[in-house]
Amino acid sequence: MRIVILGLGAAGANAARTIAAAGRRDVRVEIYGAEPHLYYARPKLPGYLAGEVSLDDLYFYPRSWFEERSIAVHTGARAERVDATGHRIILSEGTRVPYDRLLIATGASSFVPPIPGADLPGVFTLRTIEDAERIRACARECKRAAVIGGGLLGLEAARGLRVLGLDVTVLERGPYLLQRQLDAQGGAIFHREVEGMGIAIETNADTEHIERGAVVLKSGLRVPADLVLIAAGVRSNLELARDSGLAANRGIVVDAHLATSAPDVYAAGDVAEFNGTVYGIVPAAVEQAQAAAKNMLEHGSAEYSGTIPSNTLKIVGIDLTSIGQIAGGEGYTELRRADGPGRYLKLVLRDGRLHGAILLGHKDRVSLVSQAVARQVDLSRYGEAPLGDGFDWRAVLG
Ligand SMILES: Cc1cc2nc3c(=O)[nH]c(=O)nc-3n(C[C@H](O)[C@H](O)[C@H](O)COP(=O)(O)OP(=O)(O)OC[C@H]3O[C@@H](n4cnc5c(N)ncnc54)[C@H](O)[C@@H]3O)c2cc1C
């Protein structure tokens, strides 16, 4: 059986790894990845940008790792189209590659909002090694940077630029930073932590346009910047799927087996939409890839039921993790504790069961609380005790 994988990111590499681990002698795996690189850790790119992570440290496996597992890797190879009826893919340079099962793991690209001036020199996004290198090269010539977007990636990159010695301003459209990981109270505490690192923040900052030397906000404020980084989210890479007639909304639509609308064609990772959700995080890409790989080997052998979103900010000196449901609503109870600078703990319960948490400055209990959220443990008997330092999470987890 010939399994072809398109894309050598977290999803593609982990699918290949799962297939190889099955040790099936009758299965041949080929990966076609558009980038000139072997699989590397995108989450480490802000560290690479800051000069804290070396190029070698970005890569997961050397070429020999793939060779030892008989995984044929083709880098710099972009697929143009899937001929689902003919069971083959067409590469951009024209080669046709037949498959018995196909995994589309082509990921996502940085989203650039339609901001006038976004195409000026000195304006960047951060998704690849080359992006990080271009930003670094520009940073050597620059003094002031603006980061459009106060999400995880924007803040990690802002800190990287600060390490490189630039004056950095983060421009967040919403009323506080990390809108998807924090609530307003946690956002206010976090704001002070980020400012304490020497990073300026403008909230409610809607960009009007970018011009040479500045970002101009709708409020009229001119934020001086000779380097601008746009960190406004990502969009799934859907051209291939659309040109090939696969069903897609925000991502390629997959079912619980990660199967797409075409027979023997699967999708996983940032390119895939499951139950209306494109997760855009590594744990989801890995879980989907593992399930897709098993189903490619034997259809129906693995079911995927979703991933509990969990995000940790990777900024030295600030420990922030948010897990699952972080905002209550009807039927939810919220427990909160803000007990000092840089510290905030929030637990979100439904019918007494833990559905989500925000942990700022509470690194020691991240692992246990994550497990408790994953298992939706019942905390109804404990009142506000789970907020306390002495609370025995291990006992609750059993
Ligand atoms: C700076 C940064 C920091 C991040 N930090 C975190 C974090 O802390 N935690 C977290 O969980 N997630 C983080 N993410 C998100 C995470 O990197 C993604 O969720 C993950 O990479 C998704 O893996 P993927 O394999 O689906 O897609 P990708 O990693 O995007 O890989 C897809 C690959 O397919 C290739 N490709 C595209 N089109 C084609 C084609 N037609 N033919 C062949 N190949 C193609 C692409 O070039 C790419 O190499 C971060 C992302 C960035 C950019």
The ligand as an ORCA input file, in Angstrom:
! r2SCAN-3c Opt
* xyz 0 1
  C       5.507     31.409     15.572
  C       4.530     30.337     15.917
  C       4.383     29.919     17.229
  C       3.478     28.917     17.559
  N       3.379     28.513     18.852
  C       2.558     27.498     19.170
  C       2.493     26.994     20.503
  O       3.164     27.498     21.400
  N       1.661     25.943     20.761
  C       0.918     25.363     19.794
  O       0.208     24.400     20.070
  N       0.943     25.823     18.515
  C       1.744     26.864     18.172
  N       1.793     27.316     16.888
  C       0.899     26.695     15.885
  C       1.501     25.392     15.356
  O       2.778     25.652     14.859
  C       0.594     24.780     14.300
  O      -0.636     24.453     14.884
  C       1.221     23.534     13.694
  O       2.427     23.851     13.054
  C       0.273     22.876     12.713
  O       0.899     21.803     12.088
  P       0.462     21.363     10.619
  O       1.348     20.216     10.266
  O      -0.996     21.200     10.540
  O       0.785     22.618      9.674
  P       2.136     23.373      9.373
  O       3.050     23.367     10.515
  O       1.714     24.671      8.771
  O       2.826     22.487      8.234
  C       2.274     22.353      6.959
  C       3.386     22.173      5.959
  O       2.808     21.876      4.683
  C       3.479     22.614      3.686
  N       2.604     22.795      2.517
  C       1.653     23.737      2.331
  N       1.058     23.575      1.125
  C       1.656     22.501      0.549
  C       1.473     21.831     -0.704
  N       0.551     22.222     -1.577
  N       2.261     20.766     -0.978
  C       3.206     20.336     -0.076
  N       3.420     20.934      1.117
  C       2.641     22.004      1.424
  C       3.818     23.920      4.372
  O       4.848     24.584      3.686
  C       4.231     23.425      5.763
  O       5.584     23.114      5.799
  C       2.682     28.325     16.528
  C       2.823     28.753     15.212
  C       3.740     29.742     14.898
  C       3.877     30.173     13.460
*
